[in-house]
Structure formats: C-alpha cells, structure tokens
Amino acid sequence: MKRISLAWQIFIGLVLGIIVGAIFYGNPHIADYLQPIGNVFIRLIKMIVVPIVVSSIIVGVAGTGDMKSLGKLGGKTLLYFEIITTIAIVVGLLAGNIFHPGTGVDRSHLTKTDINTYVETAKTTETHSMADTFVNIVPTNIMQSLANGDMLAIIFFSVMFGLGVAAIGEKGTPIINFFKGTADAMFYVTNQIMKVAPIGVFALIGVTVSKFGLSSLIPLGKLVIVVYGAMAFFILVVLGLTAKIVGFNIFKLLKYLKDELLLGYSTASSETVLPKIMEKMEKLGCPKAITSFVIPTGYSFNLDGSTLYQAIAALFIAQMYGIHMSIGHQITLVLVLMITSKGIAGVPGVSFVVLLATLGTVGIPVEGLAFIAGIDRILDMARTCVNIVGNSLAAIVISRWEGHKVDDEVKELVA
C-alpha cells in the first residue's frame, strides 16, 4: 500500500482539527486537552532551530572563508530584502485603497479582543530604533543570546566564529567536521519530528476553531478576503516575476514547498519549517553559505507577508473609524513600517506590536486593533505562507546573483 505523503497527512490533520474545533466550539475544556499537544510540537521545532542555524552558518562561512565575499553577500541580501519588503508594503496599501475593506464596517457588531499582552510588549520595544537593532546584532553574552533565541545575535556570532575557523587553516578541520556532524544529526532529528506534524497541526487548529469559531470570520469577511487576495497576488505576481527574472518557476517552487507551506499555514509559524527550508534549498543547489545566512536573516528582515498585512490592517482601521488617509500620510506609513518592521523583529506577536508602534504616528486609533485581534490567527496563517515563500525565493535569488546554478528542473523538484 502506498504511503500517504506528509502533505496529505498534514491536510487530514488540519481538516480533522477544524471539525473537532467546530463540534466543541465554545467549550473551554477542549483547549486543556489539545493545547499541550500543540505546544509540545512547537517546542520540538524550536529546540532544533538554533543548533541547525549555528552549525550550518559555521560550516558555510568556514567554507567561504573570505570576509570580502561575505560582506558582498550580506550587502546584496539586505538590499534585496529592503526592495521586496517595500514592494510588499505598497501592495498592501494598494489593496486597502482599491477594495476599502474597512469602509461600512459597523463596530457595534464586532467583538473586541484583549490586546494588553501586545500593548505591554510594544511599551518595551517602542524606542527600539533601526540603530538599536544593528547595535543589538552584536551579543554581549552569546550564551544568553542562544537561550533567548536572539537570531540576529546568533547569526553574527556564528559568522564571526566561522571566519575564525577558516583563518586557522588545518587546525580548524576537526571543528568543521564537528559542526558538519551536528548539522547532519539535527536534520535527521528534524525529519523525525516532522512525522508527528499532523498531530501538532490537528491540536493547534482544533484549539483555534474551538475558541473563535468559523462565525467570527463573517463580520470581518471582507478584510480576510482582501488580505488573502493581496497575499496570493504578491506570491504569484511579485515573487513570480522576481523568480522569472532569475530563471526560476514560482509554481515549481510552490509545489516543491507544499509540505512546508501546509505546515506553516496550519501552525501559523514560519519557525516550524525553517530547518526543512534550509535543507530543501541546499538540495536545489543553493550553497550552504548562502542558505544558512539568507534564510535565518530573512526571518528578521524579510517578513513580506507580515509587512503586507500591516499596511492593509492600518488602512482597514482608518476606514473603519472614517479617517481619511492622504497620500502624505500613507507615504509616512510606508516609511515608518519600513523601519519598525525591522526595528522590533523577533518579538512575540511581531505584526501586532509593529502596528501598535506605528498607528499612532499617522493618527490611527490603536484600539482599533482589538476589533481584528480575534481573527488574527486566520490572517497570521496566510502571512506565514508568504514569509516562507519569500525567504525560500531569496536564497535562490542571492545564489543566482552570486553566480551559482540553481536548477528548477532537478528530479526532486518536479517529482
């Protein structure tokens, strides 16, 4: 009997989770049983992310061993991230202006959700400027950064360590072999964890549906449709054209990443697929030095789905309150989002925290976020998929930019 593929297993878990959540809608006890299962799965993934990133970067950088080449790679990567992220914000604003998802929405028919957790997080990060972000890239205590999962600091240390290993020549061979073994072992662990992904998806989506129900989508249905439509447009048109420019087919990439996209969508977490994306991009021909640097860095600097959503959400709230956003205000919004989306990257609930730090600067009531917090999980699932595709494509683009062959006709990709 042919084994059911992982994508189908995850899809079955997703459907069963929706059914169970709908049956037990409003029952607070269902979360007591399912939430721990979902949390264990997420923690299993988080457990392996840091070891994989550290070992992969050290091996990749040690193989490059050239500070000048690494500097060029970093410059090209950040330039590409900034261009694509800016386009994502503009697409979000265009969608909000064309379709007006907030116009005519009656606030009295909406349910307010407690957003105090996000408010407290925003208070601790609202002075976190772009300059602070670059300062904080350099860790004062790498052990503390590893414990906190501070990805930018971890990447910086791993790059410096990799350069140090390359500089000592033959003496560094045992160190490289150690981290190669570590990376291989952790990728094996990743594949074992993926076997329980359908169970984790079932639990997480079951809890979500049981808490909010499908009926919570109806009053804000237009916002959901506009967000999903804009994100589909961004993937197929913007990222599709970007892929075509470097000679790649976006549809083949989507098919290649179907397992990761379904898992990321179900869990609303890009982190759950980071190890598998790195592994798959290497199989396509992206050098380890590029995948291990570009993809983890993209998790802080290339959140295309998140920034696109933030632009639409800001206009939605303004339209809901009847506030006219002039071209000047919207340009200001673009500039502020370009900074804040990087300045506080990596904090929990980053999209909401960025909006809390941004809306006030352009005269939009931040309390409007309480009206859309209830469906944020549904929207987060979509923006997670965009982030996954965006970061995967980034590795291909930078690899091609650096002159490496990345083949979209390889057997594993089209199989």
The 8 nearest C-alpha neighbors of each residue, nearest first, counted from 0:
[[1, 2, 3, 4, 7, 8, 5, 6],
 [0, 2, 3, 4, 5, 7, 8, 6],
 [1, 3, 4, 0, 5, 8, 7, 6],
 [2, 4, 7, 1, 8, 5, 6, 0],
 [5, 3, 7, 6, 2, 8, 9, 258],
 [4, 6, 8, 7, 9, 258, 3, 194],
 [5, 7, 258, 9, 4, 8, 10, 257],
 [8, 6, 10, 4, 9, 5, 11, 3],
 [7, 9, 5, 11, 10, 6, 197, 12],
 [8, 10, 197, 12, 6, 7, 11, 13],
 [11, 9, 7, 13, 12, 8, 6, 14],
 [10, 12, 8, 14, 13, 9, 7, 15],
 [13, 11, 201, 197, 9, 15, 10, 14],
 [12, 14, 10, 16, 201, 11, 15, 200],
 [15, 13, 17, 11, 16, 12, 10, 18],
 [14, 16, 18, 12, 17, 13, 11, 19],
 [15, 17, 205, 201, 13, 19, 204, 14],
 [18, 16, 20, 14, 15, 205, 19, 21],
 [17, 19, 15, 21, 16, 20, 22, 14],
 [20, 18, 22, 16, 21, 17, 205, 15],
 [19, 21, 209, 205, 208, 17, 23, 18],
 [20, 22, 24, 18, 19, 23, 209, 17],
 [23, 21, 19, 20, 24, 18, 209, 17],
 [22, 24, 20, 26, 21, 209, 19, 25],
 [25, 23, 209, 21, 26, 20, 22, 212],
 [24, 26, 209, 210, 27, 23, 211, 212],
 [25, 27, 23, 24, 28, 29, 209, 210],
 [28, 26, 29, 30, 25, 31, 210, 209],
 [29, 27, 31, 30, 26, 32, 23, 25],
 [30, 28, 31, 32, 27, 26, 33, 23],
 [29, 31, 33, 34, 32, 28, 206, 27],
 [32, 30, 28, 29, 33, 34, 35, 27],
 [31, 33, 30, 29, 34, 35, 28, 36],
 [34, 32, 202, 30, 36, 35, 31, 29],
 [33, 35, 30, 37, 36, 31, 32, 38],
 [36, 34, 38, 37, 33, 39, 32, 31],
 [37, 35, 39, 33, 34, 38, 202, 199],
 [38, 36, 199, 203, 34, 202, 40, 35],
 [37, 39, 35, 41, 40, 36, 34, 42],
 [40, 38, 42, 36, 37, 41, 35, 43],
 [39, 41, 43, 37, 38, 42, 199, 36],
 [42, 40, 38, 44, 43, 39, 45, 37],
 [41, 43, 45, 39, 44, 40, 46, 38],
 [44, 42, 40, 46, 41, 45, 39, 47],
 [45, 43, 41, 46, 42, 271, 47, 48],
 [44, 46, 42, 48, 47, 43, 41, 270],
 [45, 47, 43, 44, 48, 42, 49, 50],
 [48, 46, 45, 44, 50, 49, 51, 185],
 [49, 47, 45, 51, 50, 46, 52, 274],
 [48, 50, 52, 51, 47, 53, 148, 46],
 [51, 49, 53, 52, 47, 48, 54, 185],
 [52, 50, 48, 54, 49, 182, 53, 55],
 [51, 53, 49, 55, 50, 54, 56, 48],
 [54, 52, 50, 56, 51, 55, 157, 49],
 [53, 55, 178, 57, 51, 182, 56, 52],
 [56, 54, 52, 58, 291, 57, 53, 51],
 [55, 57, 291, 59, 53, 58, 54, 60],
 [56, 58, 161, 54, 60, 157, 59, 55],
 [59, 57, 61, 55, 56, 60, 175, 62],
 [288, 60, 58, 56, 287, 62, 61, 57],
 [59, 61, 63, 161, 62, 57, 288, 58],
 [62, 60, 161, 165, 64, 58, 63, 59],
 [61, 63, 59, 60, 64, 58, 165, 288],
 [64, 62, 60, 61, 65, 59, 288, 69],
 [63, 65, 61, 165, 162, 62, 60, 66],
 [66, 64, 68, 67, 63, 69, 162, 60],
 [65, 67, 69, 68, 70, 64, 162, 63],
 [66, 68, 70, 69, 65, 71, 72, 64],
 [69, 67, 71, 65, 70, 66, 72, 63],
 [68, 70, 72, 66, 67, 71, 73, 65],
 [71, 69, 67, 73, 72, 68, 66, 74],
 [72, 70, 74, 68, 69, 73, 75, 67],
 [71, 73, 69, 75, 70, 74, 76, 68],
 [74, 72, 76, 70, 71, 75, 69, 77],
 [75, 73, 71, 77, 76, 72, 78, 70],
 [76, 74, 78, 72, 73, 77, 79, 71],
 [75, 77, 73, 79, 74, 78, 72, 80],
 [76, 78, 80, 74, 79, 75, 81, 73],
 [79, 77, 75, 81, 80, 76, 74, 82],
 [78, 80, 76, 82, 77, 81, 75, 83],
 [81, 79, 77, 301, 83, 78, 82, 84],
 [80, 82, 84, 78, 79, 83, 85, 77],
 [81, 83, 79, 85, 80, 84, 78, 86],
 [82, 84, 86, 80, 85, 81, 79, 87],
 [85, 83, 87, 81, 303, 86, 82, 80],
 [86, 84, 88, 82, 87, 83, 81, 89],
 [85, 87, 89, 83, 84, 88, 90, 82],
 [88, 86, 307, 84, 90, 85, 89, 303],
 [89, 87, 307, 91, 85, 86, 90, 306],
 [88, 90, 86, 92, 91, 87, 93, 85],
 [91, 89, 93, 87, 88, 92, 86, 94],
 [92, 90, 307, 311, 310, 88, 94, 89],
 [91, 93, 95, 89, 94, 90, 310, 311],
 [92, 94, 90, 96, 95, 91, 97, 89],
 [95, 93, 91, 97, 92, 96, 98, 90],
 [94, 96, 92, 311, 99, 93, 98, 97],
 [97, 95, 93, 94, 99, 98, 92, 314],
 [96, 98, 94, 95, 99, 93, 92, 100],
 [97, 99, 95, 100, 96, 94, 225, 93],
 [100, 98, 95, 102, 101, 96, 97, 315],
 [101, 99, 222, 221, 98, 102, 315, 95],
 [102, 100, 315, 319, 318, 99, 104, 103],
 [101, 103, 318, 99, 319, 104, 100, 321],
 [102, 104, 105, 101, 319, 318, 100, 321],
 [103, 105, 102, 101, 319, 106, 218, 219],
 [106, 104, 107, 108, 103, 109, 319, 218],
 [105, 107, 109, 108, 104, 319, 370, 110],
 [108, 106, 105, 109, 110, 104, 111, 370],
 [109, 107, 106, 105, 110, 218, 104, 111],
 [110, 108, 106, 107, 370, 111, 218, 105],
 [109, 111, 370, 112, 108, 373, 107, 369],
 [110, 112, 370, 369, 109, 113, 373, 372],
 [113, 111, 369, 372, 373, 114, 370, 110],
 [112, 114, 115, 369, 111, 372, 116, 373],
 [115, 113, 117, 116, 369, 112, 118, 372],
 [114, 116, 118, 117, 113, 119, 120, 112],
 [117, 115, 119, 118, 114, 120, 113, 121],
 [116, 118, 120, 115, 114, 119, 352, 121],
 [117, 119, 115, 121, 120, 116, 122, 114],
 [118, 120, 122, 116, 121, 117, 115, 123],
 [121, 119, 117, 123, 118, 122, 116, 124],
 [120, 122, 118, 124, 352, 123, 119, 125],
 [123, 121, 119, 120, 125, 124, 118, 126],
 [122, 124, 120, 121, 125, 119, 126, 127],
 [125, 123, 121, 127, 122, 126, 120, 343],
 [124, 126, 127, 122, 121, 356, 123, 128],
 [127, 125, 124, 128, 123, 122, 131, 342],
 [126, 128, 124, 125, 131, 342, 343, 129],
 [129, 127, 131, 342, 130, 126, 132, 339],
 [128, 130, 342, 132, 131, 338, 133, 341],
 [131, 129, 133, 128, 132, 134, 342, 127],
 [132, 130, 134, 128, 129, 133, 127, 135],
 [131, 133, 129, 135, 130, 134, 342, 136],
 [132, 134, 136, 130, 135, 131, 129, 137],
 [135, 133, 131, 136, 132, 137, 130, 138],
 [134, 136, 132, 137, 133, 131, 138, 152],
 [135, 137, 152, 133, 151, 134, 138, 132],
 [136, 138, 135, 152, 134, 155, 139, 156],
 [139, 137, 152, 140, 141, 136, 135, 144],
 [138, 140, 141, 137, 143, 144, 135, 152],
 [141, 139, 143, 138, 142, 144, 145, 137],
 [140, 142, 144, 143, 138, 145, 139, 153],
 [143, 141, 145, 144, 140, 146, 147, 138],
 [142, 144, 146, 141, 140, 145, 147, 139],
 [145, 143, 141, 149, 147, 142, 146, 148],
 [146, 144, 142, 148, 143, 147, 141, 149],
 [145, 147, 143, 144, 148, 142, 149, 141],
 [148, 146, 144, 149, 145, 143, 142, 150],
 [147, 149, 145, 146, 150, 144, 49, 153],
 [150, 148, 144, 147, 152, 151, 153, 145],
 [149, 151, 153, 152, 148, 154, 295, 296],
 [150, 152, 154, 136, 153, 149, 155, 296],
 [151, 153, 136, 155, 138, 154, 150, 137],
 [154, 152, 150, 156, 151, 155, 157, 149],
 [153, 155, 157, 151, 152, 156, 150, 158],
 [156, 154, 152, 158, 153, 157, 151, 159],
 [155, 157, 159, 153, 158, 154, 160, 152],
 [158, 156, 160, 154, 57, 159, 155, 53],
 [159, 157, 161, 155, 160, 156, 154, 57],
 [160, 158, 162, 156, 161, 157, 163, 155],
 [159, 161, 163, 157, 162, 158, 156, 164],
 [162, 160, 57, 61, 158, 60, 164, 163],
 [163, 161, 165, 159, 160, 164, 64, 61],
 [162, 164, 160, 166, 161, 165, 159, 167],
 [163, 165, 171, 161, 162, 166, 167, 61],
 [166, 164, 61, 64, 162, 163, 167, 168],
 [165, 167, 163, 164, 168, 162, 64, 171],
 [168, 166, 164, 165, 170, 171, 169, 163],
 [167, 169, 170, 166, 165, 171, 164, 172],
 [170, 168, 171, 172, 167, 173, 165, 164],
 [171, 169, 168, 172, 167, 173, 164, 174],
 [170, 172, 164, 174, 169, 168, 173, 167],
 [171, 173, 175, 169, 174, 170, 176, 168],
 [174, 172, 176, 175, 171, 177, 170, 169],
 [173, 175, 177, 171, 172, 176, 178, 164],
 [176, 174, 172, 178, 177, 173, 58, 179],
 [177, 175, 179, 173, 174, 178, 180, 172],
 [176, 178, 174, 180, 175, 179, 173, 181],
 [177, 179, 181, 54, 180, 175, 176, 182],
 [180, 178, 176, 182, 181, 177, 175, 183],
 [179, 181, 183, 177, 178, 182, 184, 176],
 [180, 182, 178, 184, 179, 183, 185, 177],
 [181, 183, 179, 185, 184, 180, 51, 54],
 [184, 182, 180, 186, 185, 181, 179, 187],
 [183, 185, 187, 181, 182, 186, 180, 188],
 [184, 186, 188, 182, 187, 183, 189, 181],
 [185, 187, 189, 183, 188, 184, 182, 190],
 [186, 188, 184, 190, 185, 189, 183, 191],
 [187, 189, 185, 191, 186, 190, 192, 184],
 [190, 188, 186, 192, 187, 191, 185, 193],
 [189, 191, 193, 187, 188, 192, 186, 194],
 [190, 192, 188, 193, 189, 194, 187, 195],
 [191, 193, 189, 194, 190, 195, 188, 196],
 [194, 192, 196, 190, 195, 191, 189, 197],
 [193, 195, 192, 191, 196, 190, 197, 5],
 [194, 196, 193, 198, 197, 192, 199, 191],
 [195, 197, 193, 199, 198, 194, 200, 9],
 [198, 196, 9, 12, 200, 199, 195, 8],
 [199, 197, 201, 196, 200, 195, 202, 12],
 [198, 200, 37, 196, 202, 40, 197, 201],
 [199, 201, 197, 203, 198, 202, 265, 12],
 [202, 200, 16, 12, 198, 13, 199, 204],
 [201, 203, 33, 205, 37, 199, 200, 204],
 [202, 204, 37, 200, 206, 205, 201, 199],
 [203, 205, 207, 16, 206, 201, 202, 200],
 [206, 204, 16, 20, 202, 208, 203, 17],
 [205, 207, 209, 30, 203, 204, 208, 210],
 [208, 206, 204, 210, 205, 209, 211, 203],
 [207, 209, 212, 20, 205, 211, 210, 206],
 [210, 208, 24, 20, 206, 207, 212, 23],
 [211, 209, 207, 208, 25, 212, 206, 24],
 [210, 212, 208, 209, 215, 207, 213, 373],
 [213, 211, 208, 214, 209, 215, 24, 210],
 [212, 214, 215, 216, 208, 211, 21, 217],
 [213, 215, 216, 212, 217, 211, 218, 208],
 [216, 214, 213, 217, 212, 211, 218, 374],
 [217, 215, 220, 214, 219, 213, 218, 374],
 [216, 218, 220, 219, 214, 215, 213, 221],
 [219, 217, 220, 216, 109, 215, 108, 104],
 [220, 218, 222, 217, 216, 221, 223, 215],
 [219, 221, 217, 223, 216, 222, 218, 224],
 [220, 222, 224, 223, 100, 219, 225, 218],
 [221, 223, 100, 225, 219, 220, 224, 226],
 [222, 224, 220, 226, 221, 225, 227, 219],
 [225, 223, 221, 227, 222, 226, 228, 220],
 [224, 226, 228, 222, 227, 223, 229, 221],
 [227, 225, 229, 223, 228, 224, 222, 230],
 [228, 226, 230, 224, 229, 225, 223, 231],
 [229, 227, 225, 231, 230, 226, 224, 232],
 [230, 228, 232, 226, 231, 227, 225, 233],
 [229, 231, 233, 227, 232, 228, 226, 234],
 [230, 232, 228, 234, 233, 229, 235, 227],
 [233, 231, 229, 235, 230, 236, 234, 228],
 [232, 234, 237, 230, 231, 236, 235, 229],
 [235, 233, 238, 231, 232, 236, 237, 239],
 [234, 236, 239, 232, 233, 238, 231, 237],
 [237, 235, 239, 232, 233, 240, 238, 234],
 [238, 236, 233, 240, 239, 234, 235, 241],
 [237, 239, 241, 234, 240, 236, 242, 235],
 [238, 240, 235, 236, 242, 249, 237, 241],
 [241, 239, 243, 237, 242, 238, 236, 244],
 [240, 242, 238, 244, 239, 243, 237, 245],
 [241, 243, 247, 239, 240, 245, 244, 238],
 [242, 244, 246, 240, 247, 245, 241, 248],
 [243, 245, 241, 242, 246, 240, 247, 239],
 [246, 244, 243, 242, 247, 396, 399, 241],
 [247, 245, 243, 244, 242, 248, 407, 399],
 [248, 246, 242, 243, 245, 407, 249, 244],
 [247, 249, 251, 250, 243, 242, 252, 407],
 [248, 250, 252, 239, 251, 242, 253, 247],
 [251, 249, 253, 252, 248, 254, 239, 235],
 [250, 252, 254, 248, 253, 249, 255, 413],
 [251, 253, 255, 249, 250, 254, 256, 248],
 [254, 252, 250, 256, 255, 251, 257, 249],
 [253, 255, 251, 257, 252, 256, 250, 413],
 [254, 256, 252, 253, 412, 257, 251, 413],
 [255, 257, 253, 259, 254, 258, 260, 252],
 [256, 258, 260, 254, 259, 255, 253, 261],
 [259, 257, 6, 261, 260, 256, 262, 5],
 [258, 260, 262, 256, 261, 257, 272, 263],
 [261, 259, 263, 257, 262, 258, 384, 264],
 [262, 260, 264, 258, 259, 263, 257, 265],
 [261, 263, 259, 265, 260, 264, 266, 258],
 [262, 264, 260, 266, 268, 267, 261, 265],
 [265, 263, 380, 261, 267, 262, 266, 384],
 [264, 266, 262, 263, 267, 200, 261, 380],
 [265, 267, 268, 263, 264, 200, 262, 203],
 [268, 266, 380, 264, 263, 379, 265, 383],
 [269, 267, 266, 270, 263, 271, 383, 264],
 [270, 268, 271, 263, 383, 272, 387, 273],
 [269, 271, 273, 268, 272, 45, 44, 48],
 [270, 272, 269, 44, 268, 273, 263, 41],
 [271, 273, 275, 270, 274, 259, 269, 276],
 [272, 274, 270, 276, 275, 271, 277, 269],
 [275, 273, 277, 276, 272, 278, 48, 51],
 [276, 274, 278, 272, 277, 273, 279, 259],
 [277, 275, 279, 273, 278, 274, 280, 272],
 [278, 276, 274, 280, 275, 279, 290, 273],
 [277, 279, 275, 281, 276, 280, 274, 282],
 [278, 280, 282, 276, 281, 277, 275, 283],
 [281, 279, 283, 277, 282, 278, 285, 276],
 [280, 282, 285, 284, 283, 278, 279, 286],
 [283, 281, 279, 280, 284, 278, 285, 411],
 [284, 282, 280, 281, 405, 285, 406, 279],
 [283, 285, 405, 281, 282, 286, 404, 280],
 [284, 286, 281, 280, 398, 283, 405, 395],
 [287, 285, 289, 288, 281, 284, 290, 398],
 [286, 288, 59, 290, 289, 291, 281, 285],
 [59, 289, 287, 286, 60, 291, 290, 292],
 [290, 288, 292, 287, 286, 291, 293, 394],
 [291, 289, 287, 293, 292, 294, 394, 277],
 [290, 292, 56, 289, 55, 288, 287, 293],
 [293, 291, 289, 290, 294, 295, 296, 56],
 [294, 292, 296, 290, 289, 295, 297, 394],
 [293, 295, 297, 296, 390, 290, 292, 291],
 [296, 294, 298, 297, 293, 292, 291, 52],
 [297, 295, 293, 298, 294, 299, 292, 300],
 [296, 298, 301, 300, 294, 299, 295, 390],
 [299, 297, 295, 296, 300, 301, 302, 294],
 [298, 300, 344, 297, 296, 301, 345, 341],
 [301, 299, 297, 341, 298, 302, 296, 80],
 [302, 300, 297, 80, 303, 298, 299, 84],
 [301, 303, 386, 305, 304, 300, 306, 298],
 [304, 302, 84, 306, 305, 386, 301, 87],
 [305, 303, 382, 385, 307, 386, 306, 302],
 [304, 306, 308, 302, 303, 307, 382, 350],
 [307, 305, 309, 308, 303, 304, 88, 302],
 [308, 306, 91, 88, 87, 304, 310, 309],
 [307, 309, 305, 311, 306, 310, 312, 304],
 [308, 310, 306, 312, 307, 311, 313, 305],
 [311, 309, 91, 313, 307, 308, 92, 312],
 [310, 312, 91, 308, 95, 314, 313, 309],
 [313, 311, 315, 309, 314, 310, 308, 316],
 [312, 314, 310, 316, 315, 311, 309, 317],
 [315, 313, 317, 311, 316, 312, 95, 318],
 [316, 314, 101, 312, 318, 313, 317, 100],
 [315, 317, 319, 313, 318, 314, 367, 312],
 [316, 318, 322, 314, 320, 319, 315, 363],
 [319, 317, 101, 321, 102, 315, 320, 316],
 [318, 320, 101, 316, 317, 321, 102, 104],
 [321, 319, 317, 318, 322, 316, 364, 367],
 [320, 322, 318, 319, 317, 323, 102, 316],
 [323, 321, 317, 320, 318, 324, 363, 319],
 [324, 322, 325, 321, 317, 318, 320, 314],
 [325, 323, 328, 322, 329, 326, 317, 314],
 [324, 326, 328, 327, 323, 329, 330, 322],
 [327, 325, 329, 328, 330, 324, 331, 332],
 [328, 326, 330, 325, 329, 331, 324, 332],
 [329, 327, 331, 325, 326, 330, 324, 332],
 [328, 330, 332, 326, 331, 327, 333, 325],
 [331, 329, 333, 327, 332, 328, 326, 334],
 [330, 332, 328, 334, 329, 333, 335, 327],
 [331, 333, 329, 335, 330, 334, 336, 328],
 [334, 332, 330, 336, 331, 335, 337, 329],
 [333, 335, 337, 331, 332, 336, 330, 338],
 [334, 336, 332, 338, 337, 333, 339, 331],
 [335, 337, 339, 333, 338, 340, 334, 332],
 [338, 336, 334, 335, 340, 339, 333, 85],
 [339, 337, 335, 336, 341, 340, 342, 129],
 [338, 340, 342, 336, 341, 337, 335, 353],
 [341, 339, 336, 338, 342, 337, 353, 344],
 [342, 340, 344, 339, 338, 343, 300, 299],
 [341, 343, 339, 129, 128, 132, 340, 127],
 [344, 342, 341, 339, 340, 346, 127, 345],
 [345, 343, 341, 299, 346, 342, 340, 349],
 [344, 346, 299, 343, 347, 349, 149, 150],
 [345, 347, 349, 344, 343, 348, 120, 352],
 [348, 346, 349, 345, 120, 352, 117, 350],
 [349, 347, 351, 350, 352, 346, 117, 345],
 [348, 350, 352, 347, 346, 351, 353, 344],
 [351, 349, 353, 352, 348, 305, 354, 309],
 [352, 350, 354, 353, 349, 348, 355, 117],
 [351, 353, 349, 355, 121, 354, 350, 117],
 [354, 352, 356, 350, 351, 355, 349, 340],
 [353, 355, 357, 351, 356, 352, 358, 350],
 [356, 354, 352, 353, 357, 358, 365, 351],
 [355, 357, 353, 354, 125, 352, 358, 121],
 [358, 356, 354, 355, 360, 359, 353, 335],
 [359, 357, 363, 360, 361, 354, 355, 365],
 [358, 360, 362, 361, 363, 357, 365, 364],
 [359, 361, 358, 357, 362, 363, 356, 332],
 [362, 360, 359, 358, 363, 328, 332, 331],
 [361, 363, 359, 360, 358, 364, 322, 317],
 [362, 364, 358, 359, 317, 361, 365, 316],
 [365, 363, 366, 367, 359, 362, 358, 316],
 [364, 366, 367, 368, 355, 358, 363, 359],
 [367, 365, 368, 364, 369, 370, 114, 355],
 [368, 366, 365, 369, 370, 316, 364, 371],
 [367, 369, 366, 370, 371, 365, 372, 316],
 [368, 370, 112, 111, 372, 367, 371, 366],
 [369, 371, 111, 368, 367, 372, 110, 109],
 [372, 370, 373, 368, 369, 374, 375, 367],
 [373, 371, 375, 369, 374, 112, 370, 368],
 [372, 374, 371, 375, 112, 211, 370, 376],
 [375, 373, 376, 377, 372, 371, 378, 216],
 [376, 374, 372, 378, 377, 373, 379, 371],
 [375, 377, 379, 374, 378, 380, 267, 373],
 [378, 376, 380, 374, 375, 379, 381, 223],
 [379, 377, 375, 381, 380, 376, 382, 374],
 [378, 380, 376, 382, 381, 377, 267, 375],
 [379, 381, 267, 264, 383, 378, 377, 382],
 [382, 380, 383, 384, 378, 379, 264, 227],
 [381, 383, 304, 385, 379, 384, 305, 380],
 [382, 384, 386, 380, 381, 385, 269, 267],
 [385, 383, 387, 381, 382, 386, 260, 264],
 [384, 386, 304, 382, 388, 387, 383, 389],
 [385, 387, 389, 383, 304, 302, 384, 303],
 [388, 386, 384, 385, 390, 389, 391, 383],
 [387, 389, 391, 385, 390, 386, 392, 384],
 [390, 388, 386, 392, 387, 391, 385, 393],
 [389, 391, 393, 392, 387, 388, 294, 297],
 [392, 390, 388, 393, 394, 389, 387, 276],
 [391, 393, 395, 389, 394, 390, 388, 396],
 [394, 392, 390, 396, 391, 395, 397, 389],
 [393, 395, 397, 392, 391, 396, 290, 293],
 [396, 394, 392, 398, 393, 397, 399, 285],
 [397, 395, 393, 399, 398, 394, 400, 392],
 [396, 398, 400, 394, 399, 395, 401, 393],
 [399, 397, 395, 401, 403, 400, 396, 285],
 [398, 400, 402, 403, 396, 401, 397, 395],
 [401, 399, 397, 398, 402, 396, 403, 245],
 [400, 402, 398, 399, 403, 397, 72, 396],
 [403, 401, 399, 400, 398, 404, 397, 405],
 [404, 402, 399, 398, 401, 405, 285, 400],
 [405, 403, 406, 399, 284, 402, 398, 285],
 [404, 406, 284, 283, 285, 403, 407, 395],
 [405, 407, 408, 409, 283, 404, 284, 247],
 [408, 406, 409, 247, 412, 405, 248, 251],
 [409, 407, 406, 410, 413, 412, 411, 251],
 [410, 408, 412, 411, 407, 406, 413, 283],
 [409, 411, 412, 413, 414, 408, 407, 406],
 [412, 410, 414, 409, 413, 255, 408, 282],
 [413, 411, 255, 409, 410, 414, 407, 408],
 [412, 414, 410, 411, 408, 251, 409, 255],
 [413, 411, 412, 410, 255, 409, 254, 408]]
